[in-house]
Amino acid sequence: MKKQYDRDKAGTLVLLLFGVCAAAYLLLLFAVNQRVAAVDVSDCETDAAERMEYKIEKIECRYGYVEVRGYAYEPGVSVDTADTQLLAYDPTTGIYYGLPTENVKKEKLTENASDGFNYDYAQFQSAARKSSLPGGCRICIWYRGNGANRLISTEEVLFY
């Protein structure tokens, strides 16, 4: 009886095909998560910055990426739903670009405030390709936690 296939070659082929599919999926996932798109902030409350506690702690450009880290919360209101997004505002065109943003747990914010409210998830971080943003963009924080819809303009510039 003649063998119709070689078990070792078939196993190697299946493993190779699986590896290629997994790599393609991860690349697609990475590309979608790095997407920078224009957003509409016309219905945001813009005069709330004085009520908010916020800070951009880090802006770093390296390897073709810009990384931003900071926090935003309203003192006296626990962060029940963490929904903060970083925006890059291009002053030459007036367009806001939504950056891929991740809310991060940082217990130090609650400890430092020591007012009995929970600010653990007020921290955020973002990383985006530098080539997907125009130079000279200003960083804005779109705070949507606890049902709020606030746009906080900062004086921070991403890069020139």
C-alpha positions as CSV (number, residue, x, y, z in Angstrom):
1,M,0.0,0.0,0.0
2,K,1.3,3.4,-1.0
3,K,1.3,6.3,1.4
4,Q,-0.8,9.2,0.1
5,Y,0.9,11.8,2.3
6,D,3.9,12.2,4.6
7,R,2.7,12.9,8.2
8,D,5.7,15.1,9.0
9,K,5.4,17.3,5.9
10,A,1.6,17.7,6.5
11,G,2.2,18.7,10.2
12,T,4.8,21.2,9.2
13,L,2.5,22.6,6.5
14,V,-0.4,23.0,8.9
15,L,1.9,24.6,11.5
16,L,3.3,27.0,9.0
17,L,-0.2,27.9,7.7
18,F,-1.4,28.5,11.3
19,G,1.7,30.8,12.0
20,V,1.0,32.9,8.9
21,C,-2.6,33.3,9.7
22,A,-1.8,34.2,13.4
23,A,0.8,36.8,12.2
24,A,-1.6,38.3,9.7
25,Y,-4.3,38.6,12.4
26,L,-1.9,40.3,14.9
27,L,-0.8,42.8,12.2
28,L,-4.4,43.6,11.4
29,L,-5.2,44.0,15.0
30,F,-2.2,46.3,15.5
31,A,-3.1,48.4,12.5
32,V,-6.7,48.8,13.7
33,N,-5.6,49.7,17.2
34,Q,-3.2,52.4,15.9
35,R,-5.8,54.1,13.8
36,V,-6.1,57.9,14.1
37,A,-9.3,59.4,12.8
38,A,-11.0,62.7,12.9
39,V,-13.7,63.1,15.6
40,D,-16.6,65.4,16.2
41,V,-16.5,67.2,19.5
42,S,-19.1,69.9,18.7
43,D,-21.4,68.8,21.5
44,C,-18.7,68.8,24.2
45,E,-18.7,71.1,27.3
46,T,-15.6,73.2,26.9
47,D,-15.6,75.4,30.0
48,A,-15.2,72.6,32.5
49,A,-11.4,72.6,32.7
50,E,-11.3,74.6,35.9
51,R,-13.5,71.9,37.6
52,M,-11.2,69.1,36.5
53,E,-7.9,67.8,37.9
54,Y,-5.7,66.8,34.9
55,K,-2.1,66.5,33.9
56,I,-0.2,65.3,30.9
57,E,2.7,63.5,32.6
58,K,4.7,62.3,29.7
59,I,5.1,63.1,26.0
60,E,7.8,61.0,24.3
61,C,8.6,60.7,20.6
62,R,10.8,57.7,19.6
63,Y,11.0,55.1,16.9
64,G,8.4,56.9,14.8
65,Y,5.7,56.9,17.6
66,V,4.5,59.5,20.0
67,E,3.5,58.3,23.4
68,V,1.4,60.3,25.8
69,R,0.5,59.5,29.4
70,G,-1.6,61.5,31.9
71,Y,-4.7,61.6,34.0
72,A,-8.0,63.5,34.3
73,Y,-10.8,63.4,36.9
74,E,-13.3,65.6,38.6
75,P,-12.5,66.1,42.3
76,G,-15.2,64.8,44.6
77,V,-16.6,62.4,41.9
78,S,-15.4,58.8,41.9
79,V,-14.4,57.5,38.5
80,D,-17.1,54.8,38.0
81,T,-16.8,54.5,34.3
82,A,-13.4,55.2,32.7
83,D,-13.9,56.7,29.3
84,T,-11.2,59.2,28.5
85,Q,-9.7,59.7,25.1
86,L,-6.7,61.7,24.0
87,L,-7.2,64.0,21.1
88,A,-4.7,65.8,18.9
89,Y,-6.0,69.2,17.8
90,D,-4.6,70.7,14.6
91,P,-4.9,74.5,15.0
92,T,-4.2,75.1,11.3
93,T,-7.2,73.1,10.1
94,G,-9.4,73.0,13.3
95,I,-9.6,69.2,13.2
96,Y,-9.5,67.0,16.3
97,Y,-7.9,63.6,15.8
98,G,-8.8,60.8,18.2
99,L,-5.8,58.9,19.4
100,P,-5.9,55.2,20.4
101,T,-6.2,55.6,24.2
102,E,-6.2,53.1,27.0
103,N,-7.5,53.8,30.5
104,V,-5.0,52.5,33.1
105,K,-5.4,51.7,36.8
106,K,-3.2,53.9,39.0
107,E,-4.0,53.7,42.7
108,K,-1.6,56.5,43.6
109,L,-4.1,59.1,42.3
110,T,-6.7,58.0,44.9
111,E,-4.0,57.8,47.6
112,N,-2.7,61.3,46.8
113,A,-6.1,62.9,46.7
114,S,-7.1,61.2,50.0
115,D,-10.6,62.6,49.9
116,G,-12.6,59.3,50.0
117,F,-13.3,59.1,46.3
118,N,-11.9,56.6,43.9
119,Y,-9.7,57.9,41.0
120,D,-7.9,54.6,40.3
121,Y,-8.9,54.6,36.6
122,A,-8.4,58.2,35.8
123,Q,-5.0,57.5,34.3
124,F,-4.7,57.1,30.5
125,Q,-2.0,56.4,27.9
126,S,-1.8,56.5,24.2
127,A,0.7,55.6,21.4
128,A,0.3,56.6,17.8
129,R,2.4,56.7,14.7
130,K,4.0,60.1,14.3
131,S,3.4,60.0,10.5
132,S,-0.4,59.8,11.1
133,L,-0.6,63.2,12.7
134,P,0.3,66.7,11.4
135,G,3.1,68.5,13.3
136,G,2.2,71.1,15.9
137,C,-0.9,69.4,17.2
138,R,-2.1,70.3,20.7
139,I,-3.1,67.7,23.1
140,C,-6.7,67.7,24.3
141,I,-8.5,65.4,26.7
142,W,-12.0,64.2,25.9
143,Y,-13.4,63.2,29.3
144,R,-16.5,61.1,29.1
145,G,-16.4,59.4,32.5
146,N,-19.6,59.1,34.5
147,G,-21.8,60.4,31.7
148,A,-19.8,63.7,31.3
149,N,-18.8,65.0,27.9
150,R,-16.0,67.5,28.5
151,L,-13.3,68.7,26.2
152,I,-10.2,69.8,28.1
153,S,-7.6,71.8,26.1
154,T,-4.0,71.6,27.3
155,E,-1.1,73.7,26.3
156,E,1.0,70.6,25.5
157,V,2.2,70.2,21.9
158,L,2.9,66.7,20.5
159,F,5.8,67.6,18.2
160,Y,6.9,69.9,15.4
